[in-house]
């Protein structure tokens, strides 16, 4: 309430939901979106008009340290979510992932250090764990760079850790497991499957065997805030996940059942399959630290979250190209 908060990556999927939740809680939000000549706010444009009027939107580039320094000025808390996140694109442009995810994070950390920011919340990803060595995955699980994306996020996480250890920057690393919900792009399997089921007579997917721990985006946003408010979390890494896993194939079947289209054939598209050593086969979280330390508990079931996601995609089908594979 009444705190000045910066959210980087505010125009993205999780970022826009985080901004929305912060506004509802009475925060004064500065939203950092990536500059473009169209003046596009990304998913922030989906927020109610009254909410949009309450946001201070700034457009820039996380790779520009001067702009980042200006963005963090006067903020009580910085939620750093800006990142390149599409795994398939990281195979094509790995150096971009280092520039944005690693150097961009250093820019944020240094700016917050210089400004004396009271709290920094850095967004990680469960992809840093790679294929599970053991399950459920706790915060002590080994990190494995199985894609240029995950390697860049490991680098970013370690820089955040180093700023806590070296300079006592009050930073916490939040490691969400797979998040889904309204506003998610077609690069993710769930909106892809839903959009295809609504418009096509068959579903084209990549590998159906990987197991994922799926958290509804509103729960993830609440988790970021809970961890950001938790003094005991400073200097730590905290998982956000439901604690249960389902195969991608099982979730596609659930989508088809909820849509009443169980008979729709599901085909495997080789173009959508990751390189063998890069595929992460099993991600299931141990979320006890978030529960016990920060009091966070996910509220949505997988089915209820998918139901909300289906309704949103039905109303926003124009944003998707179901017959195209987007990396």
N, C-alpha and C positions, 0 to 999 in steps of 0.2 A: 504494500500500500504506500503510494506516494514516493516510491523509489525511482530514480532515473536508471533505466535499464537499456543496454544496447544488445540487439540481436543481430549477429552477422548471418548471412544466408537467410535473411528474413523472408525473402520471396519464394523460398523453396517449400517443399512438401511439409516437413516437420517444422521448419522455421515459421511458416505462416500460422500453423496451429499453436505454436508456442507464443507468438505475438498475441493471438486472439485470447489465449488463456491469461496471459499477463495483464492485458487490458481489463479483462473481467475481474481481476484481483486488485485493480486500482493502481497498477504501475504506470509510470510515464515512460513510454516506449519510443526509443530511437531505432528505426529499422534500417539496417544496412543492406541494400540490394545492389546487384551488379549493374554497373552503368550500361545503358544501351541507348541508341539514338531515338528510340520510340518512346522513351519515358515509361517503359513497361515496369510495373511493380511485381510482376510474377503472380504468385498465388495470393498475395495480399489483396489483389483486386477482387477476390472472392469474398472478402470480409464485408459485413454490412456497411453501408455508406457512413453511418454515424461512427463506427469504429475507425474507418479509414481517416476520418477527419481528426481523430485523436492521436494519430501516429505521426511522428516526425520521420519522414522517409528521406534517407540520403543515398545517393547513387554514386558508386565508385568501384574500385577494384581492390580486392584484398591483397594483391601483390604490390600495391603502392604504399610503402611505409609512411609517407607523409600524410596521405589521406586517412590511413588507419589511425594514426596518432591523433588527428583531429576528431575522428569518430568517437574515440573512447573518452575524450575530455568530459569531465564532470559526471561520469557514470558511477553509480553505486555497485553495479554488477554488469558483467559482460558475458553473454551466452554466445560462444563462438561455434557456429554451425556451418559457416561458409566452406564449401569444399566441392571438388569434382568427385562424383560418387558412382558413376556408371562403370561397372566392372568391364564389360566388353570394350568400351571406348578406351580404357586404360591399356589394353593390348595395342591399340593404334597410336596413342599419344602419351607414352609414359612420362616424358619430361614435363608435360603440362601438369601432371598430377604432383610431381615434386614441387613445381613452382607455386601452385595454388595451395596444395594441402600441407606441405612442409614449410616453405618460405612464408606463405600467407599466415600460417600459425605462429611462426617466429615473429612476424610483424605485429600480430595481436598481443602476444606475450610481452614483447619489449615495450609496446605502447602502454600496456597496462602497468608494467613495472615502473615506467617513467612517470605515469600519472598517479601512481599509488592507488590503483583501483582496489576496493575492498574485497571483491570476490570475482573470480574468473571461472566459468564453467566451460570446459572444452569437450566438444562432441567427438567421441571415438566411434567405433563400429565393432560388432561381433566378428566381422570378417578378419580382424587382426588375429583371432585365435586360430584360424584355419580349420581344417578337419579335426574334430575333437580327438584328443589323446585319451580323455576320460569325460564322462558325463555324469551329472550336470556340470557345466563349465563354470568354475568360480574365477575370481579375479587373479588367482595365482597360476592359472593355466598358461602354458607356453604360448608365445606369440609366433606366428608363422606367416611369412610373406608369400602367399600362394598366388597373388596377382600383383601387378604394379599398383593397383588401387590400395590393396591391403598393406603393401609395403610402405606406401606413402603415408598411410594413416598410422602405422607403427612408428614411423619417423616423427610424425607430428605429436603423437602421444608421448614419445620419449623426450621431445623438446619441452613439452608441458611439464613432465616429471622433473626435468633438469632445472627448470625455472623455479620450481618449488624447492628443490634441494640446494640449488646454488644461491638463489636470491630471496628465498622465503616468500615468493609470490603466492598469494592465497588462491591456488588453483585446484580444482577437482576435475577428474576425467570421468565423464559419463559414457558408458559403453552400451548403447542400446542394441538389442538383438533385432531381428527383422521387423520393421514397422510397416503397417499397411493402413489404408483408409482413404477417405475422400481427398481429392487433389493430387493423388500420387500419379506419377508419369507412367507412360507405357513401357518404360525400360524395365519395370518390375513385373513379375509373372502374374500377380493377382489381377491388376487392372487389365493386363493383356488378355487373360482368360475370360474375364467378365465381358470386356468389349467384344471379343470374338464370339462368345456365346450369344450375345444380344443381336449380332448382325450377320453371323456366318453359319454354315451348316456343318462345320467341323472346327476343332480346336487344334492349333499348332503350337507345341511347346518344346522346350529343350529337355534336359534330363528330368525324369519324374521321380527318381529315387532319393535325391537329397532330402534330409530332414531339417525343418526350420522351426524355430520358436517364434511365433508371430504375435506381436504386440500391437494393439489398436493405437492409432496415432494420438488420440486424446489422452490415453494412458501414458504414452511416451512423453507428451508435453508436460503432463502433471509430474512425471518422474524427474524431468529436468529441473522443474521449479523446486520440488521437494529436496533434491540434492543440493541445489543452489542455496537453499535456506539452511542447510545442515552444517553447522560449524564442525562437527565431528568428521565430516567427509573431506575436509581440506587436506590436500596432499595424498588423497587416495584415489583409486579407480573403483567405480561403482557400476555393476551390471544393471541394466533394465531389461527384464524379460519376464514372460509369463511362467516359465519353468516347465513347459511341456512342449513336445515336438510332434509334428505331423509331416509326412512326406508331401512333396509338392503334388504328386498324383492324387493323394487322398483329399487335399484341399481343392483341387480342380473338380473332383467328384462332388464335393460339398457345394461348390459354386453351381454346378449343373443341377444338383438336387433342389437348391433354393430357387433356381430359375424355372424349375419344372422341365428341364431339358436333359434328363438322365441318359437318353438314348443317343445324344450327340457324340460322334466318334472323336477320339483324342489321338492325334498323330504326333510323332516325334520329328522335329525339324533339325537336321544336322547342323544348320547354320547357327542355331541357338545354343549349341552344346559347348561348354567351356573346354579348353585343353585339359587332358586327363589329369595332369598333376596340379592343375589350377583349380579344379572343382572342389569345393568345400562340401563334404558329404553329410556332416551332421553338426548342427548347432542347437544345443539345448542349454538354457541358462540356469545357473544357480543364483537366485535373486535375494538370498537371505540378507546380504549386507544392506541392500536398499530398503528392505523391510524393517530390519532391526535397528539400523543406524538412522534412517531418514523417515521411517513410517510410511513408505510408499507401498501401495498394493494395487495391482491392476484391477480394474472394475469390469472390463468388457470380456465376454467369452469370444472365442473364435467365430462362432456362428453369428452372434449379435453384431460383431464388428463387420463381418462380411456382408450381412444384411444392410447395414448403413452404407457400406461402400457400393453395393449394387445400386441402391437408390440414387446415390450421387452420380454414378457413372451413367445411369439411364437418363438423368437430366442434363448430362454434359457430354454426350456421345460425340458431339461435333469436335471435341478436343482430341479425339483419338483416331488413329488410322489402323484399324484392326488387321487389315490385310497386308501390312508392312511390318518388317522386323526392324525396330529402331534400336541402335546400340547406345 
